[in-house]
Amino acid sequence: ALAVRGFSTLTGHMKEAQFPFAVALAAMAIDRKGGYPVFDAAAEKPFDGAPKTVLATAIGYHQFEGMGLIKAA
């Protein structure tokens, strides 16, 4: 199942801190064995399972883009 979460709707664009924050949220979701609630009901679907893999992404403000696949150990 794919459950997209756009947290910048809550935080705004944090520029350089965006990607490490996304990785931290992904790691916490795996560690706590639960996904995050829907942040934007118009664009996101609920997820009730325990995530085993989370893809954290970021689109750069000026130059960078990032992608990290976080998995349960």
mmCIF file of the N, C-alpha and C atoms, coordinates in Angstrom:
data_MODEL
# 
_entry.id   MODEL 
# 
loop_
_atom_site.group_PDB 
_atom_site.id 
_atom_site.type_symbol 
_atom_site.label_atom_id 
_atom_site.label_alt_id 
_atom_site.label_comp_id 
_atom_site.label_asym_id 
_atom_site.label_entity_id 
_atom_site.label_seq_id 
_atom_site.pdbx_PDB_ins_code 
_atom_site.Cartn_x 
_atom_site.Cartn_y 
_atom_site.Cartn_z 
_atom_site.occupancy 
_atom_site.B_iso_or_equiv 
_atom_site.pdbx_formal_charge 
_atom_site.auth_seq_id 
_atom_site.auth_comp_id 
_atom_site.auth_asym_id 
_atom_site.auth_atom_id 
_atom_site.pdbx_PDB_model_num 
ATOM 1   N N  . ALA A 1 1  ? 0.842  -1.190 0.000  1.00 0.00 ? 1  ALA A N  1 
ATOM 2   C CA . ALA A 1 1  ? 0.000  0.000  0.000  1.00 0.00 ? 1  ALA A CA 1 
ATOM 3   C C  . ALA A 1 1  ? 0.878  1.240  0.000  1.00 0.00 ? 1  ALA A C  1 
ATOM 4   N N  . LEU A 1 2  ? 0.460  2.225  -0.718 1.00 0.00 ? 2  LEU A N  1 
ATOM 5   C CA . LEU A 1 2  ? 1.180  3.491  -0.809 1.00 0.00 ? 2  LEU A CA 1 
ATOM 6   C C  . LEU A 1 2  ? 0.414  4.541  -0.023 1.00 0.00 ? 2  LEU A C  1 
ATOM 7   N N  . ALA A 1 3  ? 1.074  5.139  0.956  1.00 0.00 ? 3  ALA A N  1 
ATOM 8   C CA . ALA A 1 3  ? 0.453  6.189  1.773  1.00 0.00 ? 3  ALA A CA 1 
ATOM 9   C C  . ALA A 1 3  ? 1.359  7.417  1.732  1.00 0.00 ? 3  ALA A C  1 
ATOM 10  N N  . VAL A 1 4  ? 0.981  8.384  0.949  1.00 0.00 ? 4  VAL A N  1 
ATOM 11  C CA . VAL A 1 4  ? 1.773  9.603  0.774  1.00 0.00 ? 4  VAL A CA 1 
ATOM 12  C C  . VAL A 1 4  ? 1.455  10.583 1.897  1.00 0.00 ? 4  VAL A C  1 
ATOM 13  N N  . ARG A 1 5  ? 2.497  11.206 2.449  1.00 0.00 ? 5  ARG A N  1 
ATOM 14  C CA . ARG A 1 5  ? 2.316  12.248 3.459  1.00 0.00 ? 5  ARG A CA 1 
ATOM 15  C C  . ARG A 1 5  ? 3.149  13.454 3.058  1.00 0.00 ? 5  ARG A C  1 
ATOM 16  N N  . GLY A 1 6  ? 2.496  14.583 2.846  1.00 0.00 ? 6  GLY A N  1 
ATOM 17  C CA . GLY A 1 6  ? 3.168  15.829 2.494  1.00 0.00 ? 6  GLY A CA 1 
ATOM 18  C C  . GLY A 1 6  ? 3.268  16.727 3.713  1.00 0.00 ? 6  GLY A C  1 
ATOM 19  N N  . PHE A 1 7  ? 4.293  16.518 4.539  1.00 0.00 ? 7  PHE A N  1 
ATOM 20  C CA . PHE A 1 7  ? 4.350  17.249 5.806  1.00 0.00 ? 7  PHE A CA 1 
ATOM 21  C C  . PHE A 1 7  ? 4.670  18.726 5.647  1.00 0.00 ? 7  PHE A C  1 
ATOM 22  N N  . SER A 1 8  ? 5.134  19.150 4.485  1.00 0.00 ? 8  SER A N  1 
ATOM 23  C CA . SER A 1 8  ? 5.426  20.588 4.329  1.00 0.00 ? 8  SER A CA 1 
ATOM 24  C C  . SER A 1 8  ? 4.149  21.425 4.351  1.00 0.00 ? 8  SER A C  1 
ATOM 25  N N  . THR A 1 9  ? 2.985  20.776 4.211  1.00 0.00 ? 9  THR A N  1 
ATOM 26  C CA . THR A 1 9  ? 1.733  21.517 4.389  1.00 0.00 ? 9  THR A CA 1 
ATOM 27  C C  . THR A 1 9  ? 1.572  21.946 5.844  1.00 0.00 ? 9  THR A C  1 
ATOM 28  N N  . LEU A 1 10 ? 2.266  21.246 6.761  1.00 0.00 ? 10 LEU A N  1 
ATOM 29  C CA . LEU A 1 10 ? 2.220  21.596 8.186  1.00 0.00 ? 10 LEU A CA 1 
ATOM 30  C C  . LEU A 1 10 ? 3.380  22.494 8.601  1.00 0.00 ? 10 LEU A C  1 
ATOM 31  N N  . THR A 1 11 ? 4.561  22.250 8.018  1.00 0.00 ? 11 THR A N  1 
ATOM 32  C CA . THR A 1 11 ? 5.775  22.935 8.477  1.00 0.00 ? 11 THR A CA 1 
ATOM 33  C C  . THR A 1 11 ? 6.226  24.072 7.579  1.00 0.00 ? 11 THR A C  1 
ATOM 34  N N  . GLY A 1 12 ? 5.742  24.106 6.344  1.00 0.00 ? 12 GLY A N  1 
ATOM 35  C CA . GLY A 1 12 ? 6.333  25.012 5.363  1.00 0.00 ? 12 GLY A CA 1 
ATOM 36  C C  . GLY A 1 12 ? 7.610  24.367 4.835  1.00 0.00 ? 12 GLY A C  1 
ATOM 37  N N  . HIS A 1 13 ? 8.228  24.978 3.842  1.00 0.00 ? 13 HIS A N  1 
ATOM 38  C CA . HIS A 1 13 ? 9.464  24.422 3.283  1.00 0.00 ? 13 HIS A CA 1 
ATOM 39  C C  . HIS A 1 13 ? 10.629 24.828 4.166  1.00 0.00 ? 13 HIS A C  1 
ATOM 40  N N  . MET A 1 14 ? 11.329 23.839 4.696  1.00 0.00 ? 14 MET A N  1 
ATOM 41  C CA . MET A 1 14 ? 12.411 24.102 5.649  1.00 0.00 ? 14 MET A CA 1 
ATOM 42  C C  . MET A 1 14 ? 13.783 24.145 4.987  1.00 0.00 ? 14 MET A C  1 
ATOM 43  N N  . LYS A 1 15 ? 13.806 24.236 3.667  1.00 0.00 ? 15 LYS A N  1 
ATOM 44  C CA . LYS A 1 15 ? 15.047 24.298 2.887  1.00 0.00 ? 15 LYS A CA 1 
ATOM 45  C C  . LYS A 1 15 ? 15.981 23.147 3.245  1.00 0.00 ? 15 LYS A C  1 
ATOM 46  N N  . GLU A 1 16 ? 17.187 23.417 3.743  1.00 0.00 ? 16 GLU A N  1 
ATOM 47  C CA . GLU A 1 16 ? 18.173 22.365 3.994  1.00 0.00 ? 16 GLU A CA 1 
ATOM 48  C C  . GLU A 1 16 ? 17.721 21.355 5.047  1.00 0.00 ? 16 GLU A C  1 
ATOM 49  N N  . ALA A 1 17 ? 16.874 21.738 5.960  1.00 0.00 ? 17 ALA A N  1 
ATOM 50  C CA . ALA A 1 17 ? 16.424 20.829 7.022  1.00 0.00 ? 17 ALA A CA 1 
ATOM 51  C C  . ALA A 1 17 ? 15.306 19.891 6.565  1.00 0.00 ? 17 ALA A C  1 
ATOM 52  N N  . GLN A 1 18 ? 14.755 20.109 5.390  1.00 0.00 ? 18 GLN A N  1 
ATOM 53  C CA . GLN A 1 18 ? 13.614 19.335 4.902  1.00 0.00 ? 18 GLN A CA 1 
ATOM 54  C C  . GLN A 1 18 ? 13.926 17.841 4.810  1.00 0.00 ? 18 GLN A C  1 
ATOM 55  N N  . PHE A 1 19 ? 15.053 17.496 4.195  1.00 0.00 ? 19 PHE A N  1 
ATOM 56  C CA . PHE A 1 19 ? 15.358 16.079 3.985  1.00 0.00 ? 19 PHE A CA 1 
ATOM 57  C C  . PHE A 1 19 ? 15.680 15.349 5.289  1.00 0.00 ? 19 PHE A C  1 
ATOM 58  N N  . PRO A 1 20 ? 16.558 15.869 6.165  1.00 0.00 ? 20 PRO A N  1 
ATOM 59  C CA . PRO A 1 20 ? 16.788 15.166 7.430  1.00 0.00 ? 20 PRO A CA 1 
ATOM 60  C C  . PRO A 1 20 ? 15.512 15.014 8.260  1.00 0.00 ? 20 PRO A C  1 
ATOM 61  N N  . PHE A 1 21 ? 14.627 15.996 8.190  1.00 0.00 ? 21 PHE A N  1 
ATOM 62  C CA . PHE A 1 21 ? 13.357 15.911 8.907  1.00 0.00 ? 21 PHE A CA 1 
ATOM 63  C C  . PHE A 1 21 ? 12.499 14.793 8.327  1.00 0.00 ? 21 PHE A C  1 
ATOM 64  N N  . ALA A 1 22 ? 12.473 14.665 7.001  1.00 0.00 ? 22 ALA A N  1 
ATOM 65  C CA . ALA A 1 22 ? 11.714 13.590 6.351  1.00 0.00 ? 22 ALA A CA 1 
ATOM 66  C C  . ALA A 1 22 ? 12.264 12.223 6.746  1.00 0.00 ? 22 ALA A C  1 
ATOM 67  N N  . VAL A 1 23 ? 13.588 12.091 6.805  1.00 0.00 ? 23 VAL A N  1 
ATOM 68  C CA . VAL A 1 23 ? 14.213 10.833 7.209  1.00 0.00 ? 23 VAL A CA 1 
ATOM 69  C C  . VAL A 1 23 ? 13.857 10.512 8.663  1.00 0.00 ? 23 VAL A C  1 
ATOM 70  N N  . ALA A 1 24 ? 13.890 11.516 9.522  1.00 0.00 ? 24 ALA A N  1 
ATOM 71  C CA . ALA A 1 24 ? 13.538 11.309 10.935 1.00 0.00 ? 24 ALA A CA 1 
ATOM 72  C C  . ALA A 1 24 ? 12.084 10.858 11.085 1.00 0.00 ? 24 ALA A C  1 
ATOM 73  N N  . LEU A 1 25 ? 11.167 11.488 10.361 1.00 0.00 ? 25 LEU A N  1 
ATOM 74  C CA . LEU A 1 25 ? 9.758  11.081 10.419 1.00 0.00 ? 25 LEU A CA 1 
ATOM 75  C C  . LEU A 1 25 ? 9.589  9.645  9.926  1.00 0.00 ? 25 LEU A C  1 
ATOM 76  N N  . ALA A 1 26 ? 10.300 9.293  8.860  1.00 0.00 ? 26 ALA A N  1 
ATOM 77  C CA . ALA A 1 26 ? 10.227 7.934  8.318  1.00 0.00 ? 26 ALA A CA 1 
ATOM 78  C C  . ALA A 1 26 ? 10.735 6.918  9.339  1.00 0.00 ? 26 ALA A C  1 
ATOM 79  N N  . ALA A 1 27 ? 11.866 7.207  9.959  1.00 0.00 ? 27 ALA A N  1 
ATOM 80  C CA . ALA A 1 27 ? 12.437 6.297  10.952 1.00 0.00 ? 27 ALA A CA 1 
ATOM 81  C C  . ALA A 1 27 ? 11.513 6.146  12.160 1.00 0.00 ? 27 ALA A C  1 
ATOM 82  N N  . MET A 1 28 ? 10.895 7.233  12.579 1.00 0.00 ? 28 MET A N  1 
ATOM 83  C CA . MET A 1 28 ? 9.968  7.160  13.715 1.00 0.00 ? 28 MET A CA 1 
ATOM 84  C C  . MET A 1 28 ? 8.736  6.333  13.375 1.00 0.00 ? 28 MET A C  1 
ATOM 85  N N  . ALA A 1 29 ? 8.233  6.441  12.151 1.00 0.00 ? 29 ALA A N  1 
ATOM 86  C CA . ALA A 1 29 ? 7.067  5.649  11.746 1.00 0.00 ? 29 ALA A CA 1 
ATOM 87  C C  . ALA A 1 29 ? 7.389  4.159  11.790 1.00 0.00 ? 29 ALA A C  1 
ATOM 88  N N  . ILE A 1 30 ? 8.585  3.798  11.336 1.00 0.00 ? 30 ILE A N  1 
ATOM 89  C CA . ILE A 1 30 ? 8.986  2.390  11.365 1.00 0.00 ? 30 ILE A CA 1 
ATOM 90  C C  . ILE A 1 30 ? 9.201  1.926  12.800 1.00 0.00 ? 30 ILE A C  1 
ATOM 91  N N  . ASP A 1 31 ? 9.902  2.730  13.593 1.00 0.00 ? 31 ASP A N  1 
ATOM 92  C CA . ASP A 1 31 ? 10.183 2.365  14.983 1.00 0.00 ? 31 ASP A CA 1 
ATOM 93  C C  . ASP A 1 31 ? 8.902  2.206  15.800 1.00 0.00 ? 31 ASP A C  1 
ATOM 94  N N  . ARG A 1 32 ? 7.943  3.069  15.583 1.00 0.00 ? 32 ARG A N  1 
ATOM 95  C CA . ARG A 1 32 ? 6.680  3.039  16.340 1.00 0.00 ? 32 ARG A CA 1 
ATOM 96  C C  . ARG A 1 32 ? 5.644  2.103  15.727 1.00 0.00 ? 32 ARG A C  1 
ATOM 97  N N  . LYS A 1 33 ? 5.995  1.520  14.593 1.00 0.00 ? 33 LYS A N  1 
ATOM 98  C CA . LYS A 1 33 ? 5.121  0.568  13.891 1.00 0.00 ? 33 LYS A CA 1 
ATOM 99  C C  . LYS A 1 33 ? 3.748  1.154  13.580 1.00 0.00 ? 33 LYS A C  1 
ATOM 100 N N  . GLY A 1 34 ? 3.761  2.394  13.130 1.00 0.00 ? 34 GLY A N  1 
ATOM 101 C CA . GLY A 1 34 ? 2.516  3.048  12.762 1.00 0.00 ? 34 GLY A CA 1 
ATOM 102 C C  . GLY A 1 34 ? 2.760  4.239  11.863 1.00 0.00 ? 34 GLY A C  1 
ATOM 103 N N  . GLY A 1 35 ? 1.912  4.383  10.879 1.00 0.00 ? 35 GLY A N  1 
ATOM 104 C CA . GLY A 1 35 ? 2.031  5.524  9.985  1.00 0.00 ? 35 GLY A CA 1 
ATOM 105 C C  . GLY A 1 35 ? 1.467  6.786  10.615 1.00 0.00 ? 35 GLY A C  1 
ATOM 106 N N  . TYR A 1 36 ? 1.647  7.870  9.925  1.00 0.00 ? 36 TYR A N  1 
ATOM 107 C CA . TYR A 1 36 ? 1.132  9.158  10.395 1.00 0.00 ? 36 TYR A CA 1 
ATOM 108 C C  . TYR A 1 36 ? -0.298 9.363  9.910  1.00 0.00 ? 36 TYR A C  1 
ATOM 109 N N  . PRO A 1 37 ? -1.079 10.144 10.628 1.00 0.00 ? 37 PRO A N  1 
ATOM 110 C CA . PRO A 1 37 ? -2.436 10.438 10.157 1.00 0.00 ? 37 PRO A CA 1 
ATOM 111 C C  . PRO A 1 37 ? -2.380 11.271 8.884  1.00 0.00 ? 37 PRO A C  1 
ATOM 112 N N  . VAL A 1 38 ? -3.482 11.353 8.222  1.00 0.00 ? 38 VAL A N  1 
ATOM 113 C CA . VAL A 1 38 ? -3.588 12.170 7.010  1.00 0.00 ? 38 VAL A CA 1 
ATOM 114 C C  . VAL A 1 38 ? -3.339 13.631 7.371  1.00 0.00 ? 38 VAL A C  1 
ATOM 115 N N  . PHE A 1 39 ? -2.422 14.275 6.645  1.00 0.00 ? 39 PHE A N  1 
ATOM 116 C CA . PHE A 1 39 ? -2.141 15.696 6.856  1.00 0.00 ? 39 PHE A CA 1 
ATOM 117 C C  . PHE A 1 39 ? -3.032 16.574 5.977  1.00 0.00 ? 39 PHE A C  1 
ATOM 118 N N  . ASP A 1 40 ? -3.362 16.067 4.779  1.00 0.00 ? 40 ASP A N  1 
ATOM 119 C CA . ASP A 1 40 ? -4.175 16.814 3.816  1.00 0.00 ? 40 ASP A CA 1 
ATOM 120 C C  . ASP A 1 40 ? -5.204 15.850 3.224  1.00 0.00 ? 40 ASP A C  1 
ATOM 121 N N  . ALA A 1 41 ? -6.424 15.893 3.727  1.00 0.00 ? 41 ALA A N  1 
ATOM 122 C CA . ALA A 1 41 ? -7.463 14.935 3.329  1.00 0.00 ? 41 ALA A CA 1 
ATOM 123 C C  . ALA A 1 41 ? -7.796 14.989 1.843  1.00 0.00 ? 41 ALA A C  1 
ATOM 124 N N  . ALA A 1 42 ? -7.547 16.104 1.198  1.00 0.00 ? 42 ALA A N  1 
ATOM 125 C CA . ALA A 1 42 ? -7.846 16.226 -0.230 1.00 0.00 ? 42 ALA A CA 1 
ATOM 126 C C  . ALA A 1 42 ? -6.846 15.456 -1.094 1.00 0.00 ? 42 ALA A C  1 
ATOM 127 N N  . ALA A 1 43 ? -5.637 15.193 -0.578 1.00 0.00 ? 43 ALA A N  1 
ATOM 128 C CA . ALA A 1 43 ? -4.596 14.581 -1.399 1.00 0.00 ? 43 ALA A CA 1 
ATOM 129 C C  . ALA A 1 43 ? -4.042 13.271 -0.836 1.00 0.00 ? 43 ALA A C  1 
ATOM 130 N N  . GLU A 1 44 ? -4.380 12.912 0.394  1.00 0.00 ? 44 GLU A N  1 
ATOM 131 C CA . GLU A 1 44 ? -3.776 11.748 1.037  1.00 0.00 ? 44 GLU A CA 1 
ATOM 132 C C  . GLU A 1 44 ? -4.834 10.741 1.491  1.00 0.00 ? 44 GLU A C  1 
ATOM 133 N N  . LYS A 1 45 ? -4.416 9.472  1.565  1.00 0.00 ? 45 LYS A N  1 
ATOM 134 C CA . LYS A 1 45 ? -5.310 8.399  2.006  1.00 0.00 ? 45 LYS A CA 1 
ATOM 135 C C  . LYS A 1 45 ? -4.833 7.862  3.358  1.00 0.00 ? 45 LYS A C  1 
ATOM 136 N N  . PRO A 1 46 ? -5.745 7.392  4.200  1.00 0.00 ? 46 PRO A N  1 
ATOM 137 C CA . PRO A 1 46 ? -5.347 6.819  5.492  1.00 0.00 ? 46 PRO A CA 1 
ATOM 138 C C  . PRO A 1 46 ? -4.522 5.541  5.315  1.00 0.00 ? 46 PRO A C  1 
ATOM 139 N N  . PHE A 1 47 ? -3.689 5.250  6.293  1.00 0.00 ? 47 PHE A N  1 
ATOM 140 C CA . PHE A 1 47 ? -2.900 4.017  6.318  1.00 0.00 ? 47 PHE A CA 1 
ATOM 141 C C  . PHE A 1 47 ? -2.930 3.488  7.743  1.00 0.00 ? 47 PHE A C  1 
ATOM 142 N N  . ASP A 1 48 ? -3.465 2.278  7.924  1.00 0.00 ? 48 ASP A N  1 
ATOM 143 C CA . ASP A 1 48 ? -3.626 1.714  9.262  1.00 0.00 ? 48 ASP A CA 1 
ATOM 144 C C  . ASP A 1 48 ? -2.604 0.637  9.596  1.00 0.00 ? 48 ASP A C  1 
ATOM 145 N N  . GLY A 1 49 ? -1.754 0.277  8.652  1.00 0.00 ? 49 GLY A N  1 
ATOM 146 C CA . GLY A 1 49 ? -0.799 -0.798 8.887  1.00 0.00 ? 49 GLY A CA 1 
ATOM 147 C C  . GLY A 1 49 ? 0.463  -0.337 9.595  1.00 0.00 ? 49 GLY A C  1 
ATOM 148 N N  . ALA A 1 50 ? 1.388  -1.274 9.763  1.00 0.00 ? 50 ALA A N  1 
ATOM 149 C CA . ALA A 1 50 ? 2.704  -0.985 10.334 1.00 0.00 ? 50 ALA A CA 1 
ATOM 150 C C  . ALA A 1 50 ? 3.710  -0.928 9.186  1.00 0.00 ? 50 ALA A C  1 
ATOM 151 N N  . PRO A 1 51 ? 4.258  0.237  8.888  1.00 0.00 ? 51 PRO A N  1 
ATOM 152 C CA . PRO A 1 51 ? 5.179  0.339  7.748  1.00 0.00 ? 51 PRO A CA 1 
ATOM 153 C C  . PRO A 1 51 ? 6.486  -0.405 8.014  1.00 0.00 ? 51 PRO A C  1 
ATOM 154 N N  . LYS A 1 52 ? 6.962  -1.120 7.000  1.00 0.00 ? 52 LYS A N  1 
ATOM 155 C CA . LYS A 1 52 ? 8.249  -1.802 7.095  1.00 0.00 ? 52 LYS A CA 1 
ATOM 156 C C  . LYS A 1 52 ? 9.303  -1.086 6.262  1.00 0.00 ? 52 LYS A C  1 
ATOM 157 N N  . THR A 1 53 ? 8.858  -0.318 5.286  1.00 0.00 ? 53 THR A N  1 
ATOM 158 C CA . THR A 1 53 ? 9.740  0.462  4.431  1.00 0.00 ? 53 THR A CA 1 
ATOM 159 C C  . THR A 1 53 ? 9.084  1.811  4.176  1.00 0.00 ? 53 THR A C  1 
ATOM 160 N N  . VAL A 1 54 ? 9.878  2.881  4.303  1.00 0.00 ? 54 VAL A N  1 
ATOM 161 C CA . VAL A 1 54 ? 9.363  4.232  4.058  1.00 0.00 ? 54 VAL A CA 1 
ATOM 162 C C  . VAL A 1 54 ? 10.349 4.967  3.160  1.00 0.00 ? 54 VAL A C  1 
ATOM 163 N N  . LEU A 1 55 ? 9.852  5.595  2.120  1.00 0.00 ? 55 LEU A N  1 
ATOM 164 C CA . LEU A 1 55 ? 10.674 6.399  1.222  1.00 0.00 ? 55 LEU A CA 1 
ATOM 165 C C  . LEU A 1 55 ? 10.550 7.858  1.629  1.00 0.00 ? 55 LEU A C  1 
ATOM 166 N N  . ALA A 1 56 ? 11.653 8.455  2.025  1.00 0.00 ? 56 ALA A N  1 
ATOM 167 C CA . ALA A 1 56 ? 11.689 9.874  2.381  1.00 0.00 ? 56 ALA A CA 1 
ATOM 168 C C  . ALA A 1 56 ? 12.269 10.634 1.193  1.00 0.00 ? 56 ALA A C  1 
ATOM 169 N N  . THR A 1 57 ? 11.573 11.665 0.753  1.00 0.00 ? 57 THR A N  1 
ATOM 170 C CA . THR A 1 57 ? 12.043 12.448 -0.390 1.00 0.00 ? 57 THR A CA 1 
ATOM 171 C C  . THR A 1 57 ? 12.037 13.929 -0.058 1.00 0.00 ? 57 THR A C  1 
ATOM 172 N N  . ALA A 1 58 ? 12.812 14.674 -0.821 1.00 0.00 ? 58 ALA A N  1 
ATOM 173 C CA . ALA A 1 58 ? 12.819 16.129 -0.699 1.00 0.00 ? 58 ALA A CA 1 
ATOM 174 C C  . ALA A 1 58 ? 13.150 16.718 -2.059 1.00 0.00 ? 58 ALA A C  1 
ATOM 175 N N  . ILE A 1 59 ? 12.497 17.798 -2.381 1.00 0.00 ? 59 ILE A N  1 
ATOM 176 C CA . ILE A 1 59 ? 12.775 18.530 -3.614 1.00 0.00 ? 59 ILE A CA 1 
ATOM 177 C C  . ILE A 1 59 ? 13.430 19.835 -3.211 1.00 0.00 ? 59 ILE A C  1 
ATOM 178 N N  . GLY A 1 60 ? 14.574 20.113 -3.797 1.00 0.00 ? 60 GLY A N  1 
ATOM 179 C CA . GLY A 1 60 ? 15.397 21.245 -3.379 1.00 0.00 ? 60 GLY A CA 1 
ATOM 180 C C  . GLY A 1 60 ? 14.772 22.604 -3.582 1.00 0.00 ? 60 GLY A C  1 
ATOM 181 N N  . TYR A 1 61 ? 15.194 23.511 -2.738 1.00 0.00 ? 61 TYR A N  1 
ATOM 182 C CA . TYR A 1 61 ? 14.743 24.901 -2.825 1.00 0.00 ? 61 TYR A CA 1 
ATOM 183 C C  . TYR A 1 61 ? 15.485 25.613 -3.944 1.00 0.00 ? 61 TYR A C  1 
ATOM 184 N N  . HIS A 1 62 ? 16.806 25.447 -3.990 1.00 0.00 ? 62 HIS A N  1 
ATOM 185 C CA . HIS A 1 62 ? 17.607 26.030 -5.067 1.00 0.00 ? 62 HIS A CA 1 
ATOM 186 C C  . HIS A 1 62 ? 18.247 24.953 -5.939 1.00 0.00 ? 62 HIS A C  1 
ATOM 187 N N  . GLN A 1 63 ? 18.841 23.921 -5.310 1.00 0.00 ? 63 GLN A N  1 
ATOM 188 C CA . GLN A 1 63 ? 19.611 22.976 -6.114 1.00 0.00 ? 63 GLN A CA 1 
ATOM 189 C C  . GLN A 1 63 ? 19.386 21.500 -5.809 1.00 0.00 ? 63 GLN A C  1 
ATOM 190 N N  . PHE A 1 64 ? 19.280 21.103 -4.569 1.00 0.00 ? 64 PHE A N  1 
ATOM 191 C CA . PHE A 1 64 ? 19.376 19.672 -4.263 1.00 0.00 ? 64 PHE A CA 1 
ATOM 192 C C  . PHE A 1 64 ? 18.027 18.956 -4.336 1.00 0.00 ? 64 PHE A C  1 
ATOM 193 N N  . GLU A 1 65 ? 18.112 17.644 -4.496 1.00 0.00 ? 65 GLU A N  1 
ATOM 194 C CA . GLU A 1 65 ? 16.976 16.744 -4.337 1.00 0.00 ? 65 GLU A CA 1 
ATOM 195 C C  . GLU A 1 65 ? 17.493 15.545 -3.556 1.00 0.00 ? 65 GLU A C  1 
ATOM 196 N N  . GLY A 1 66 ? 16.641 14.925 -2.774 1.00 0.00 ? 66 GLY A N  1 
ATOM 197 C CA . GLY A 1 66 ? 17.098 13.788 -1.989 1.00 0.00 ? 66 GLY A CA 1 
ATOM 198 C C  . GLY A 1 66 ? 16.052 12.699 -1.916 1.00 0.00 ? 66 GLY A C  1 
ATOM 199 N N  . MET A 1 67 ? 16.540 11.462 -1.739 1.00 0.00 ? 67 MET A N  1 
ATOM 200 C CA . MET A 1 67 ? 15.659 10.319 -1.617 1.00 0.00 ? 67 MET A CA 1 
ATOM 201 C C  . MET A 1 67 ? 16.363 9.293  -0.734 1.00 0.00 ? 67 MET A C  1 
ATOM 202 N N  . GLY A 1 68 ? 15.680 8.806  0.275  1.00 0.00 ? 68 GLY A N  1 
ATOM 203 C CA . GLY A 1 68 ? 16.256 7.786  1.137  1.00 0.00 ? 68 GLY A CA 1 
ATOM 204 C C  . GLY A 1 68 ? 15.216 6.729  1.457  1.00 0.00 ? 68 GLY A C  1 
ATOM 205 N N  . LEU A 1 69 ? 15.593 5.474  1.315  1.00 0.00 ? 69 LEU A N  1 
ATOM 206 C CA . LEU A 1 69 ? 14.698 4.362  1.614  1.00 0.00 ? 69 LEU A CA 1 
ATOM 207 C C  . LEU A 1 69 ? 15.050 3.833  3.001  1.00 0.00 ? 69 LEU A C  1 
ATOM 208 N N  . ILE A 1 70 ? 14.135 3.981  3.936  1.00 0.00 ? 70 ILE A N  1 
ATOM 209 C CA . ILE A 1 70 ? 14.357 3.578  5.318  1.00 0.00 ? 70 ILE A CA 1 
ATOM 210 C C  . ILE A 1 70 ? 13.587 2.282  5.546  1.00 0.00 ? 70 ILE A C  1 
ATOM 211 N N  . LYS A 1 71 ? 14.287 1.256  6.063  1.00 0.00 ? 71 LYS A N  1 
ATOM 212 C CA . LYS A 1 71 ? 13.686 -0.065 6.269  1.00 0.00 ? 71 LYS A CA 1 
ATOM 213 C C  . LYS A 1 71 ? 13.819 -0.486 7.721  1.00 0.00 ? 71 LYS A C  1 
ATOM 214 N N  . ALA A 1 72 ? 12.887 -1.318 8.160  1.00 0.00 ? 72 ALA A N  1 
ATOM 215 C CA . ALA A 1 72 ? 12.975 -1.907 9.497  1.00 0.00 ? 72 ALA A CA 1 
ATOM 216 C C  . ALA A 1 72 ? 14.142 -2.891 9.530  1.00 0.00 ? 72 ALA A C  1 
ATOM 217 N N  . ALA A 1 73 ? 14.871 -2.903 10.632 1.00 0.00 ? 73 ALA A N  1 
ATOM 218 C CA . ALA A 1 73 ? 16.025 -3.814 10.753 1.00 0.00 ? 73 ALA A CA 1 
ATOM 219 C C  . ALA A 1 73 ? 15.563 -5.189 11.196 1.00 0.00 ? 73 ALA A C  1 
# 
